[in-house]
């Protein structure tokens, strides 16, 4: 089963922004400025979702100055169908920016099946943090930033953990906002990959979110992550739109 209606990114993107809250936030009219520690692009970028409150070129310079003053790269997140103004990519290109990291926003029904092996909590515990950090490829700072962001997800949030031999093997989290649930932080311990554990966690999260009132689900996945995309498609998700980061 798939979501049977068109998704307006101008509606879904603000929901996704609230679900993955940066440590510091500001705005230039309809441009959202997010800053954390510099690792997760979503929480360290300008989201130009509506017209800025000043001349566009002046707004670009103000956004750049905001990031530079925090020691962060100048980065814009341009979303298909929800970027204002429409010619922002051309303006950024003239300033020396280039696009990278194409990402799919996939949507599907908040339908899943609970599995008794998948346990839930309202906050990440020490075991959740340990597996999440171990799966970060040795980048402890990146893992720390993402864990801190996960801990800021507004209620109701759920953190899923599947244990094997009394040790955490697969993880995931979700943020429920009205009828929408966002899925984040899907991780599987290296020694337990390709066993179908991520599928069990995903289905458990969707079932839990449905019990909290969610009807529709969304997630973000990099366009070159073919295994994850294949998993989500089998579970009823489809690509609704894409976004790219523009960096200088």
Secondary structure, DSSP 4 states (H G I P E B T S, - for coil): ----S---HHHHHHHHHHHS--SEEEEETTEEEEESSSSSGGGSSEEE-S--SS-HHHHHHHHHHHHHTTT---EEEEETT--SSTTHHHHHHHTT-EEEEEEEEEEEES-----TTEEEESS--HHHHHHHHHTTTT-HHHHHHHHHHHHTPPSSEEEEEEEETTEEEEEEEEEEETTEEEEEEEEE-GGGTTSSHHHHHHHHHHHHHHHTT--EEEEEEETT-HHHHHHHHHTT-EEEEEEEEEE-
